């Protein structure tokens, strides 16, 4: 039996291969279709007890296309290449976070 390589797992999608930009766009489009507000967060050393990551900018309340959000993800990647980056979605009706998934993992971590 073959097991997965030893590395930290963070969320549901972290058990899959890294998402491509096209797959990220589909997830973001789903967020927008549901009326959720996307935001980008990053953290250099996420731990299971770290619930709050640093927000890249304010949530993208006026985002109307996935490309706008993906542009922010790319900008965050270039600014913080050694950090984990995730996209989250807020539901303004329920006043809570409804989705989150990691879109960037730094390479060569010492885990």
MORA-V997920 format. One record per backbone hydrogen bond with DSSP energy under -1.0 kcal/mol. NH is the residue of the N-H (numbers start at 1). CO is the residue of the C=O. E is the energy in kcal/mol with one decimal. If there is no record, write none. Layout:
NH/CO/E
NH/CO/E
//
This chain:
14/11/-1.6
15/12/-1.4
16/13/-1.8
24/20/-2.3
25/21/-2.4
26/22/-1.8
27/23/-1.9
28/24/-2.6
29/25/-2.6
30/26/-1.9
31/27/-1.9
32/28/-2.6
33/29/-2.7
34/30/-1.8
35/32/-1.2
36/31/-2.3
37/90/-2.5
39/88/-2.0
41/86/-2.7
42/54/-2.7
43/84/-2.1
50/47/-2.0
51/49/-1.2
54/42/-1.8
56/40/-3.2
60/38/-2.9
61/59/-1.9
63/60/-1.5
69/65/-1.0
70/66/-2.9
71/67/-2.0
72/68/-1.3
73/69/-2.1
74/70/-2.5
75/71/-2.1
76/72/-2.5
77/73/-2.6
78/74/-2.2
79/75/-1.7
80/76/-2.9
83/80/-1.5
84/43/-2.9
85/104/-2.2
86/41/-2.5
87/101/-2.5
88/39/-2.7
89/99/-2.2
90/37/-2.2
91/96/-2.9
95/91/-1.5
96/91/-1.2
98/89/-3.0
99/89/-1.0
101/87/-1.9
103/85/-3.0
104/85/-1.6
111/109/-1.0
//
